[in-house]
Amino acid sequence: MARRRKGRDINGWLVIDKPSGMTSTDVVNRVRRLLDARKVGHGGTLDPLATGLLPLAFGEATKTVAWVMEGDKTYRFTVRWGERTDSDDAEGEVVERSDLRPSREAIEAVLPRFVGLIEQVPPAYSAIKVDGQRAYDLARDGEAVTLKARPVRIDHFELVDMPDADHAVFEVGSGKGAYMRSLARDLGDALGCLGHIAQLRRLAVGPFTEEDAISLDSLEQGEHCAAAVEQVLPVETALDDIPALALTEPEAGRMRSGQAISLLSRSQAERVRDLEPGDTVCAMSGGKLVAIARFEAGELRPVRVLNL
């Protein structure tokens, strides 16, 4: 029998305002120790250079991480013009320079090229696997890394500020899998001046915003740990855009056992009136999330069962 991990059972989400210089895994491990939590994961990696929202999933909330990672994201970042780096951010080595600096008019003229469904080549220093190995491991070993372009969705890409000739600040809303470092690199190439990210902050991810965040510094002050547990958001917070469907207690019992529930009878017509085949719902009972379920062939089938 596998040994059960020690620690407290905490279920829900805690949004950390990640400081620069730490990996997402570093934050997870530190918070796990601080709160003595049995099980913790995160809802989307941030680069060590980046700051901002890092949602942490505790206990049963780890079963909902995929829905957060699929959610929309908002970033604000500063581009440093005139330099290309091997990592496409300020942590890398400069590999090419340019004396050209873009005007506001030039920047705003090319931004529409990067909005919508676009093809994007991820940075060489990324977690994408190449022949079973992480691209960043290959790049750090000095190997040439060639990654294929893939489609990503950019909802908006706005110039926010130009503090000096060498820098410009942007805000971007995107879907899953978009790399801000690639946007900065490609924008610099389009303008003919080169560029890389000097600063990066995530402002929102899925349903979480800066209003939900707690700083790691405040959490590390012992007197705030108990308060931090009280700030843990319910598991279903991550699923706020998924409709809820109330179950009877017998139905909830079957769902908890991993069984599908038939909704084909006439008496069920009103309950499923707004559902289409393939729709996902939050199956609820007594105000608690029982399962994330999918409506298929007249049945409600559990996708992830939660023990709350």
N, C-alpha and C positions, 0 to 999 in steps of 0.2 A: 504493500500500500504506500502511495506517495506521501511524503511528509507534508503536513499542512503548513503553509507559510505563517509565521507569527505576525501579530499585529492586530490592530483594531479593525473591525468591520465598519467601513464607511462607504456609503453608496451615494453617488451624485457627482456633481461637477464643481471644481474650484478653478477660477480663471486667474492665472498668474501673469503679472506684468513682467515679462522676462527682461533681465538686464543684459546689456551687451557683454560679450566675452564668455558666455556660457553656452554649452550645447543644450538642446532640449532634454537629452537624457540626464545631464547634470542636474537640471531643475527637477525632473521627476524623482531622481534619487534623493535629492536634498529634502524635498517636500515629504516624501515617503518617511524619511527618518524623523523629520520634525513632528509629523502628526501620528507617527507610529501606525501608519496605514498598511493593511495587509496587501492590497492590490491597487496599483496606480499605473495609468498609461496616459498618453497625451493625444490630443486631437489635431495633429498636424505639425510637422517639424518646422522650426525656425533656425536659420543659419546662426552660428555663434555671434557674428557681427550684429545681427538684428535684435531689436527690442520689440516689446509689445505683447499682444495677447497670445498666451499659450494655455489653452483650456486643458485641464487635467481631469481625467476620468478615474473615479474611485469605485472599486468593487463592481457591482452590476452595471454601472455606467460604462464600463469598458466594452460592453456588448453593443453600445450605441455609437462608438467612435467612428465607424464607417460613415454614418449619416452626417456627422460634423465635418469630416474630411471632404465630403461631397458638397458641402455648403459654399456659398459665395464668400469671398474675402475682399477686404479693403486694405490697401497699403499706402504709406507715404514714404517716398525715398528721395535722396539727394544724389544727383549724378555729378561726377567730377569729369569735366570735359578734358580732352587732350591726351588722355592716357588709356590704353587698353591693358588689362591685366590678365594673367593666365586663369584666374578664378572669376573674373568679371566683377570683382568687388575689391575693396581697399585692402583686404588681407592677402591678396596675391602679389606676384612679382610683375612689374611693368614690363611689357614685351614690345610695346610700340607707342610712339608719341606723335602728336600733331600740334602745330602752332595755331591752327584754325579754331575760332570760337564762334558759336552760332548766335544769331540774333533771335529775339523773341518771335519775330515774324517767320523766320526760317523754321523754328521749332514747331510753332503752331500749324505751319503748312504741312508738316509730315506726320503729325500725330494721328490724323484719321487713318493712315495706313495700318496702324497697329490696333484698331478698334474693330470688334466683331470676332468672327472665327478666323484665326490666323494660324499659319504654320510657324512653329518656333523650335529652334534647336536648343536643347537644354545645355547648361554650362558643363564644361568638362569636369569640374569639381561638383558633382551632384551624386545623389544616392542611387541613380539608375544603374541597373546591372548590365554589364557587358561580359558575355561568356561566363556568367555565374559570379562575377566579381563587381563590387561597387566601382563606379567610374572614378570617384574621388581617390580610392586606393590606388588604382592604376595611374592616375595623374600624379599622385604624390611620389610614386615610384619612378616617375620620369617617362612613362610610356605615353605614346600618342593616343589620344582618346577621340574617336569619331562617333558621334551620336547622331541618330536620325531625327529629322524634323518631325514634329507631331502636332496635331491640331489642339489649340487651346482657345478659350473664350475670354476676350477682354471687353468688359462692359463699358468702361470709360477710362480715359487716359488724359489727365488734365495738367497743364502747367500751372503751378501754384505760386512760384516765386523764382526770382533770379537775383540772389543776394550779391553776386559779383560775376565777373566774366567767366570764371572757371567753374561755376556751379549753377545748377537749376534744380528746383524742388517740384516733384510731381505727386499726384494722387491717382491711384489706379484701383478700379474694381474689377475682379476677375473671377472665373470659375476655377474648378479643380485643376491642379497640375501646371499652372502658369508660373514661370520663373521671372521674378522682377529683375534679376541679374541679366537674364537674356534680353529683356525689354531694354534695359539701359545700354547694353552692348549694341543691340541692333539699331537703337535710336541714334547712337553715336556714329555708327557706320552709315546710316541713311543721311546724316547731316555732314558726313565727310570729315568729322572732327575727332572721332573716337570717344569712348566714354566708359566709365564703370561706376558702380554704386559705391558711394562714400558712406551713406547712412541709410538704414532701412528700418521702418517700424510698421508692424501690423496693427491696424486700428480696429478691425472686426473680422470675425470668422464664424460662419454659420449664424446662429442666433445670438452670439456673444459679442458685446461691445465693451468699450473702455469703462463704462459705468459698472460693469460686473467685476472688474479686475482688482486684485490686491497685490501690492508690491512684495517681492521676495524679502526685502529688508524688514518690512513690518512683520512679516510672518516669522522671521527668524528671531524676533524679540519674544522671549518665552511667554510673556503675559498675553500675547496675541494669539497663541496657538488654539486655545479653547474657543476664542471668538472666530477663528478661521473655520473651525469645524461647523460653527453655527452658520457661516456664510456659504456652506456647500449647497449648491442649487440642486433641485430634484433631478433625477435621472431623465425624466421626460422633457426637461428643458431643451435637450439636444434635438428633440423631435417636434418642435413647436409648429412646423409647417405640415405635419402629418395629421390627418383627421383622427379623432378618437371614436371608438365604438364601444359602448357599454355592454358588458357580458353579465349574464345571470351567474349566480354562484356555481351551479352545476356546470355551466359552460366554462367558467374560469378554471374549475377543477380539471376538466378535460384538456383545456389549453395548457395548463401547467404540466400535464403529463405528456405533452407533445402531440396531442391528438387534434385533428381537424374538426371543425364544427360545421354542420350542414346548415345552410341558410336558404334552402330551396323552397321551403313550404310557403304557402300564401300568407301565413301569419308573420313571416319574416320580410315581406315585401317592403314595408315602410322602412325597416332598418337598413336595407341595402339599396334603397332608391337612388342614392347619390354615388354608389360605387360602380366602378367599371372593372372588368376582368384585368387582373394584374395590379390593381391599386393596393397600396400599403396603408395599414391603419395601426393605431395604437389601441390594442385591446385592453380595456380598463375594467376593473371591478373594485367596488368599495373605495374609489378614489385612488387606487394604486394601479400602476402599469403591470399588467400580467405578461404581455408579450407584444412584440412587433410581428404583425401577421399580414398575410397577403390573401386577397380575395381572388379565388380562381375556381372555375367550374362549379359555382354555387356553394363553395366551401370557404371558410376562413381557416387558412393553414398557418401555423406558427412558423416564423422565420427565426426569431430569437426569443426564447423564453427567459423571463427575468424572475429572480427569487427575491422579492421585496416584502 
